């Protein structure tokens, strides 16, 4: 087929032509994949062809090698590996040729495609000559070929894990990149490509950063690049410094003074994109030091793997004034713009991180700036002073901050109502919210809010809710934290006297014409939910009055017919907020008997509304309505059975929703709620639910994060139906066994460790539910064959020494359940197991009370099982 014409047609403005072209490309790919990919790479490499078709050909080729979804990516990798060797060699040769094309779009697309192929082949020990041929390319002229090759090396480092490339080749890549970066390189594009490539290669340079001479050389080249006459190179060089600061923090001491000087100059004088990265360097150093200090406590000794160099503490006298200057560089309309990010915001964010890093030490450096600027006629100075104040409220001790807040509070309340600048009001409301978040509530000994000023605060915040959307949204946020601080105050809260007024004001905000701006409507509902959640028994009758009000609002959203797609999206967003609100109200009222009884009268109507929301068929609503139904199940208990015939199909739809995996995960959680509510009344629905859950586990299309809750759900079902679970036992246990084997001997990064722990916890919760479910039945002997494997699993995770406290508590619980349910059958097995005794003793001496309690129960159960 004439691929050039088809690629041109695929970009046609005529829809029919475009659709036909896409269809023929799809057919070509399905009928003859090697031919398809060859013709694409040929098109990309052919200098005679139009730029548009070359670019699209390269893009389709790149997308044939990679995908976002894990399962799809895996399929594409396998597909490429099984492709005919000759075809692959020709495609790779075409891609390498394209690097010297005179068309920059073609070169750039080829760079990305080469890196994708390398990401597949190098880990398989294929294409060993690639890096060598790229490196010989770097030394070739013309400059555009050199630029494309450096860009390719950069993408390659992004796609390939560091352990795949041996050190000798890493050294050569770094040498080529650093040469391209050096000031002697006259071509700007080459120097920029090299600097960006270094950014991706930093993770490969472990060995080079250990060697003093090599490290000095690398650091010098990066620092020189921050002074390049071309701003994009300066920006890329600072991005390298940011990456180095988080990867090689412990190697920075010798350079920190020079870096400080360079960053100060950039922040004060350079263009914004460069200045932002210079501030980001210090934010990154703060992140590193906060992590080190949190992990080892404030009094850690020098024998930890990473020492804290206290760079921030030493730099305070010079760093803080620089950051305070940035606060005065606000943009006129930054408060209205959702995604705004500028030098003033970056400076304030960094100041907040500095406060968390050094605590009390920051206060004397910031207070003079606040005092000097807070009353100036220029709004920029007042706003900067308020922003500085709000930024340092997390980190320093309450003792240090409360005297300041007591002085500032009245001033801030008057600014919030009277300041002529909307910017100042916006930042003032935000800073008040931070005061309530960090200095108010049962966790803080002395409080900044008294019975007297609480009323004044409430009045001012409610007044500010009538202000412009951005100010009103911040006022809602402040009220949110004000309410949260009174969560555990006992029978009466200082907010009780104007609970009604607060609720009414928030509902009024949700009806504002402009409530769609600045997330205002969402903020008002979130605050209403928090006010309800933290309310006391005194206001329960008022919360009850809210039920029909919110139900009516939800009912009204269901009446709108024939909406545009934009209207439908808004409708479903509003339904989500209202379902969320009802969920909080139901949980609140359902937690005490008298209100629960009154609430039950609304159950039928509420369920009817939720079912109608499902019928609107939109994913976001499903999620909120599903969670709210979980709350209804909790409150109605066994009576929930009457809703099951109608609700079940939506439950099944939720479990089948692989695309929106959060919806699937939420639905799995609700199955658990319903099991706890219905107990054995869930039996008629178990076949369908278990079949779907087992199907979900075996699918490689479902996001892995849903798998742990599915295992926990097996436990919920078994606990609810007892020995009836026998018909699923074999399937459930074999799925659990497979997952258990996968979840031991996992070495990986923190994210993988976290996932592994949640997987183990899900598996253990399943075992626990199954053993407890069978405990009082005559069929416990069915479980005996599985006991050795479970003990082996417990040994495995104990030996690996990387379980978190949650897993530890569940694991020791399972050991107890095993002994408790199987009695003497388990006794001898537990005695023979490798680590049960050590594990039990470790848990018995744990400082975590929950682990200790579980362990004491397990010890009792085991001693009973052994003595039988």
ChimeraX attribute file (.defattr): number of C-alpha atoms within 10 A of each C-alpha:
attribute: neighborCount
match mode: 1-to-1
recipient: residues
	/A:1	10
	/A:2	7
	/A:3	19
	/A:4	18
	/A:5	11
	/A:6	20
	/A:7	23
	/A:8	17
	/A:9	20
	/A:10	23
	/A:11	17
	/A:12	14
	/A:13	9
	/A:14	10
	/A:15	12
	/A:16	12
	/A:17	16
	/A:18	17
	/A:19	15
	/A:20	14
	/A:21	21
	/A:22	17
	/A:23	14
	/A:24	16
	/A:25	19
	/A:26	13
	/A:27	13
	/A:28	17
	/A:29	15
	/A:30	11
	/A:31	11
	/A:32	10
	/A:33	19
	/A:34	20
	/A:35	13
	/A:36	20
	/A:37	23
	/A:38	19
	/A:39	19
	/A:40	25
	/A:41	25
	/A:42	22
	/A:43	25
	/A:44	32
	/A:45	26
	/A:46	16
	/A:47	15
	/A:48	9
	/A:49	13
	/A:50	13
	/A:51	17
	/A:52	15
	/A:53	23
	/A:54	28
	/A:55	23
	/A:56	21
	/A:57	25
	/A:58	28
	/A:59	18
	/A:60	15
	/A:61	24
	/A:62	21
	/A:63	14
	/A:64	19
	/A:65	21
	/A:66	20
	/A:67	15
	/A:68	8
	/A:69	12
	/A:70	14
	/A:71	14
	/A:72	15
	/A:73	16
	/A:74	14
	/A:75	13
	/A:76	17
	/A:77	19
	/A:78	13
	/A:79	13
	/A:80	18
	/A:81	15
	/A:82	10
	/A:83	12
	/A:84	11
	/A:85	12
	/A:86	10
	/A:87	15
	/A:88	18
	/A:89	13
	/A:90	15
	/A:91	21
	/A:92	21
	/A:93	15
	/A:94	20
	/A:95	24
	/A:96	23
	/A:97	15
	/A:98	26
	/A:99	28
	/A:100	23
	/A:101	20
	/A:102	13
	/A:103	15
	/A:104	18
	/A:105	17
	/A:106	29
	/A:107	30
	/A:108	20
	/A:109	24
	/A:110	33
	/A:111	26
	/A:112	23
	/A:113	28
	/A:114	22
	/A:115	23
	/A:116	23
	/A:117	23
	/A:118	24
	/A:119	22
	/A:120	21
	/A:121	17
	/A:122	19
	/A:123	14
	/A:124	12
	/A:125	11
	/A:126	13
	/A:127	15
	/A:128	13
	/A:129	9
	/A:130	14
	/A:131	20
	/A:132	12
	/A:133	12
	/A:134	20
	/A:135	20
	/A:136	12
	/A:137	20
	/A:138	23
	/A:139	15
	/A:140	13
	/A:141	11
	/A:142	12
	/A:143	17
	/A:144	20
	/A:145	23
	/A:146	27
	/A:147	27
	/A:148	29
	/A:149	32
	/A:150	30
	/A:151	26
	/A:152	28
	/A:153	30
	/A:154	25
	/A:155	23
	/A:156	24
	/A:157	24
	/A:158	18
	/A:159	17
	/A:160	19
	/A:161	14
	/A:162	17
	/A:163	9
	/A:164	13
	/A:165	17
	/A:166	10
	/A:167	16
	/A:168	8
	/A:169	13
	/A:170	19
	/A:171	15
	/A:172	14
	/A:173	25
	/A:174	21
	/A:175	14
	/A:176	20
	/A:177	27
	/A:178	20
	/A:179	17
	/A:180	28
	/A:181	29
	/A:182	18
	/A:183	16
	/A:184	9
	/A:185	12
	/A:186	12
	/A:187	15
	/A:188	19
	/A:189	19
	/A:190	24
	/A:191	27
	/A:192	26
	/A:193	24
	/A:194	31
	/A:195	32
	/A:196	25
	/A:197	29
	/A:198	31
	/A:199	21
	/A:200	18
	/A:201	22
	/A:202	20
	/A:203	16
	/A:204	22
	/A:205	20
	/A:206	14
	/A:207	12
	/A:208	19
	/A:209	19
	/A:210	12
	/A:211	10
	/A:212	11
	/A:213	11
	/A:214	14
	/A:215	18
	/A:216	14
	/A:217	14
	/A:218	19
	/A:219	19
	/A:220	13
	/A:221	18
	/A:222	22
	/A:223	20
	/A:224	16
	/A:225	24
	/A:226	26
	/A:227	17
	/A:228	19
	/A:229	10
	/A:230	14
	/A:231	18
	/A:232	19
	/A:233	24
	/A:234	28
	/A:235	28
	/A:236	25
	/A:237	30
	/A:238	31
	/A:239	24
	/A:240	25
	/A:241	25
	/A:242	21
	/A:243	19
	/A:244	21
	/A:245	22
	/A:246	16
	/A:247	15
	/A:248	16
	/A:249	18
	/A:250	14
	/A:251	15
	/A:252	16
	/A:253	11
	/A:254	9
	/A:255	13
	/A:256	14
	/A:257	13
	/A:258	10
	/A:259	20
	/A:260	17
	/A:261	10
	/A:262	17
	/A:263	26
	/A:264	18
	/A:265	15
	/A:266	24
	/A:267	23
	/A:268	14
	/A:269	11
	/A:270	17
	/A:271	15
	/A:272	16
	/A:273	18
	/A:274	25
	/A:275	25
	/A:276	24
	/A:277	25
	/A:278	29
	/A:279	27
	/A:280	22
	/A:281	24
	/A:282	24
	/A:283	22
	/A:284	20
	/A:285	23
	/A:286	27
	/A:287	18
	/A:288	19
	/A:289	25
	/A:290	18
	/A:291	14
	/A:292	20
	/A:293	17
	/A:294	12
	/A:295	11
	/A:296	14
	/A:297	11
	/A:298	9
	/A:299	7
	/A:300	14
	/A:301	10
	/A:302	9
	/A:303	7
	/A:304	11
	/A:305	8
	/A:306	12
	/A:307	16
	/A:308	19
	/A:309	14
	/A:310	15
	/A:311	16
	/A:312	21
	/A:313	16
	/A:314	11
	/A:315	13
	/A:316	16
	/A:317	13
	/A:318	13
	/A:319	20
	/A:320	19
	/A:321	13
	/A:322	19
	/A:323	24
	/A:324	22
	/A:325	16
	/A:326	21
	/A:327	24
	/A:328	20
	/A:329	16
	/A:330	18
	/A:331	15
	/A:332	9
	/A:333	9
	/A:334	15
	/A:335	18
	/A:336	15
	/A:337	11
	/A:338	11
	/A:339	8
	/A:340	11
	/A:341	12
	/A:342	18
	/A:343	25
	/A:344	22
	/A:345	20
	/A:346	21
	/A:347	29
	/A:348	23
	/A:349	20
	/A:350	24
	/A:351	30
	/A:352	23
	/A:353	25
	/A:354	30
	/A:355	23
	/A:356	21
	/A:357	27
	/A:358	21
	/A:359	18
	/A:360	17
	/A:361	16
	/A:362	22
	/A:363	18
	/A:364	10
	/A:365	16
	/A:366	19
	/A:367	15
	/A:368	11
	/A:369	19
	/A:370	20
	/A:371	13
	/A:372	12
	/A:373	18
	/A:374	22
	/A:375	15
	/A:376	13
	/A:377	9
	/A:378	11
	/A:379	19
	/A:380	21
	/A:381	22
	/A:382	27
	/A:383	27
	/A:384	27
	/A:385	29
	/A:386	28
	/A:387	27
	/A:388	25
	/A:389	28
	/A:390	22
	/A:391	24
	/A:392	26
	/A:393	26
	/A:394	21
	/A:395	20
	/A:396	18
	/A:397	14
	/A:398	21
	/A:399	13
	/A:400	14
	/A:401	19
	/A:402	18
	/A:403	11
	/A:404	14
	/A:405	19
	/A:406	13
	/A:407	10
	/A:408	13
	/A:409	17
	/A:410	14
	/A:411	14
	/A:412	22
	/A:413	20
	/A:414	13
	/A:415	19
	/A:416	26
	/A:417	16
	/A:418	11
	/A:419	16
	/A:420	11
	/A:421	15
	/A:422	18
	/A:423	23
	/A:424	25
	/A:425	30
	/A:426	25
	/A:427	26
	/A:428	31
	/A:429	31
	/A:430	22
	/A:431	24
	/A:432	27
	/A:433	22
	/A:434	22
	/A:435	24
	/A:436	23
	/A:437	21
	/A:438	17
	/A:439	25
	/A:440	23
	/A:441	22
	/A:442	14
	/A:443	11
	/A:444	14
	/A:445	11
	/A:446	13
	/A:447	16
	/A:448	20
	/A:449	20
	/A:450	9
	/A:451	10
	/A:452	9
	/A:453	13
	/A:454	14
	/A:455	16
	/A:456	12
	/A:457	19
	/A:458	20
	/A:459	15
	/A:460	16
	/A:461	25
	/A:462	20
	/A:463	15
	/A:464	22
	/A:465	22
	/A:466	16
	/A:467	17
	/A:468	18
	/A:469	24
	/A:470	24
	/A:471	28
	/A:472	28
	/A:473	29
	/A:474	28
	/A:475	33
	/A:476	29
	/A:477	24
	/A:478	26
	/A:479	27
	/A:480	23
	/A:481	23
	/A:482	27
	/A:483	24
	/A:484	22
	/A:485	22
	/A:486	20
	/A:487	18
	/A:488	15
	/A:489	14
	/A:490	10
	/A:491	11
	/A:492	15
	/A:493	20
	/A:494	16
	/A:495	21
	/A:496	16
	/A:497	13
	/A:498	13
	/A:499	19
	/A:500	13
	/A:501	15
	/A:502	21
	/A:503	21
	/A:504	14
	/A:505	17
	/A:506	20
	/A:507	17
	/A:508	15
	/A:509	24
	/A:510	18
	/A:511	11
	/A:512	14
	/A:513	8
	/A:514	14
	/A:515	21
	/A:516	14
	/A:517	17
	/A:518	20
	/A:519	16
	/A:520	26
	/A:521	26
	/A:522	21
	/A:523	23
	/A:524	29
	/A:525	22
	/A:526	19
	/A:527	27
	/A:528	24
	/A:529	22
	/A:530	20
	/A:531	24
	/A:532	25
	/A:533	18
	/A:534	18
	/A:535	26
	/A:536	21
	/A:537	18
	/A:538	13
	/A:539	18
	/A:540	18
	/A:541	12
	/A:542	14
	/A:543	23
	/A:544	18
	/A:545	10
	/A:546	18
	/A:547	17
	/A:548	14
	/A:549	12
	/A:550	17
	/A:551	19
	/A:552	13
	/A:553	13
	/A:554	24
	/A:555	19
	/A:556	12
	/A:557	17
	/A:558	17
	/A:559	8
	/A:560	11
	/A:561	8
	/A:562	8
	/A:563	11
	/A:564	9
	/A:565	9
	/A:566	9
	/A:567	12
	/A:568	17
	/A:569	14
	/A:570	15
	/A:571	21
	/A:572	22
	/A:573	17
	/A:574	20
	/A:575	25
	/A:576	24
	/A:577	24
	/A:578	24
	/A:579	28
	/A:580	22
	/A:581	24
	/A:582	27
	/A:583	21
	/A:584	20
	/A:585	24
	/A:586	26
	/A:587	19
	/A:588	23
	/A:589	24
	/A:590	21
	/A:591	12
	/A:592	13
	/A:593	11
	/A:594	11
	/A:595	18
	/A:596	18
	/A:597	14
	/A:598	14
	/A:599	19
	/A:600	17
	/A:601	10
	/A:602	13
	/A:603	17
	/A:604	13
	/A:605	13
	/A:606	23
	/A:607	19
	/A:608	14
	/A:609	19
	/A:610	23
	/A:611	19
	/A:612	15
	/A:613	24
	/A:614	17
	/A:615	12
	/A:616	14
	/A:617	12
	/A:618	16
	/A:619	18
	/A:620	18
	/A:621	25
	/A:622	29
	/A:623	23
	/A:624	25
	/A:625	27
	/A:626	29
	/A:627	23
	/A:628	27
	/A:629	26
	/A:630	22
	/A:631	22
	/A:632	26
	/A:633	25
	/A:634	22
	/A:635	24
	/A:636	19
	/A:637	16
	/A:638	18
	/A:639	13
	/A:640	21
	/A:641	17
	/A:642	10
	/A:643	14
	/A:644	18
	/A:645	9
	/A:646	11
	/A:647	17
	/A:648	14
	/A:649	11
	/A:650	18
	/A:651	19
	/A:652	18
	/A:653	15
	/A:654	23
	/A:655	22
	/A:656	19
	/A:657	17
	/A:658	18
	/A:659	12
	/A:660	15
	/A:661	19
	/A:662	18
	/A:663	25
	/A:664	26
	/A:665	22
	/A:666	20
	/A:667	28
	/A:668	26
	/A:669	20
	/A:670	22
	/A:671	24
	/A:672	20
	/A:673	23
	/A:674	27
	/A:675	26
	/A:676	19
	/A:677	23
	/A:678	21
	/A:679	20
	/A:680	18
	/A:681	18
	/A:682	22
	/A:683	16
	/A:684	10
	/A:685	12
	/A:686	18
	/A:687	13
	/A:688	11
	/A:689	21
	/A:690	18
	/A:691	12
	/A:692	15
	/A:693	22
	/A:694	17
	/A:695	12
	/A:696	21
	/A:697	19
	/A:698	11
	/A:699	13
	/A:700	13
	/A:701	15
	/A:702	21
	/A:703	19
	/A:704	14
	/A:705	14
	/A:706	21
	/A:707	22
	/A:708	24
	/A:709	23
	/A:710	27
	/A:711	27
	/A:712	24
	/A:713	26
	/A:714	32
	/A:715	26
	/A:716	25
	/A:717	29
	/A:718	27
	/A:719	25
	/A:720	26
	/A:721	21
	/A:722	21
	/A:723	21
	/A:724	19
	/A:725	20
	/A:726	17
	/A:727	10
	/A:728	16
	/A:729	17
	/A:730	14
	/A:731	14
	/A:732	21
	/A:733	18
	/A:734	12
	/A:735	16
	/A:736	22
	/A:737	17
	/A:738	10
	/A:739	19
	/A:740	23
	/A:741	14
	/A:742	13
	/A:743	20
	/A:744	19
	/A:745	12
	/A:746	13
	/A:747	10
	/A:748	10
	/A:749	8
	/A:750	9
	/A:751	9
	/A:752	12
	/A:753	17
	/A:754	15
	/A:755	15
	/A:756	23
	/A:757	23
	/A:758	21
	/A:759	26
	/A:760	30
	/A:761	24
	/A:762	26
	/A:763	30
	/A:764	30
	/A:765	25
	/A:766	28
	/A:767	29
	/A:768	25
	/A:769	23
	/A:770	30
	/A:771	26
	/A:772	22
	/A:773	23
	/A:774	24
	/A:775	19
	/A:776	12
	/A:777	13
	/A:778	9
	/A:779	13
	/A:780	17
	/A:781	12
	/A:782	14
	/A:783	18
	/A:784	13
	/A:785	9
	/A:786	14
	/A:787	18
	/A:788	15
	/A:789	13
	/A:790	19
	/A:791	21
	/A:792	17
	/A:793	20
	/A:794	25
	/A:795	17
	/A:796	18
	/A:797	20
	/A:798	19
	/A:799	15
	/A:800	12
	/A:801	8
	/A:802	15
	/A:803	20
	/A:804	13
	/A:805	15
	/A:806	14
	/A:807	22
	/A:808	26
	/A:809	22
	/A:810	23
	/A:811	29
	/A:812	27
	/A:813	24
	/A:814	25
	/A:815	29
	/A:816	25
	/A:817	24
	/A:818	30
	/A:819	28
	/A:820	23
	/A:821	24
	/A:822	20
	/A:823	20
	/A:824	18
	/A:825	17
	/A:826	22
	/A:827	21
	/A:828	14
	/A:829	16
	/A:830	22
	/A:831	13
	/A:832	12
	/A:833	14
	/A:834	17
	/A:835	18
	/A:836	20
	/A:837	14
	/A:838	11
	/A:839	19
	/A:840	21
	/A:841	15
	/A:842	14
	/A:843	23
	/A:844	21
	/A:845	12
	/A:846	15
	/A:847	9
	/A:848	12
	/A:849	13
	/A:850	15
	/A:851	23
	/A:852	20
	/A:853	17
	/A:854	22
	/A:855	28
	/A:856	18
	/A:857	17
	/A:858	23
	/A:859	21
	/A:860	13
	/A:861	20
	/A:862	24
	/A:863	16
	/A:864	15
	/A:865	22
	/A:866	17
	/A:867	9
	/A:868	9
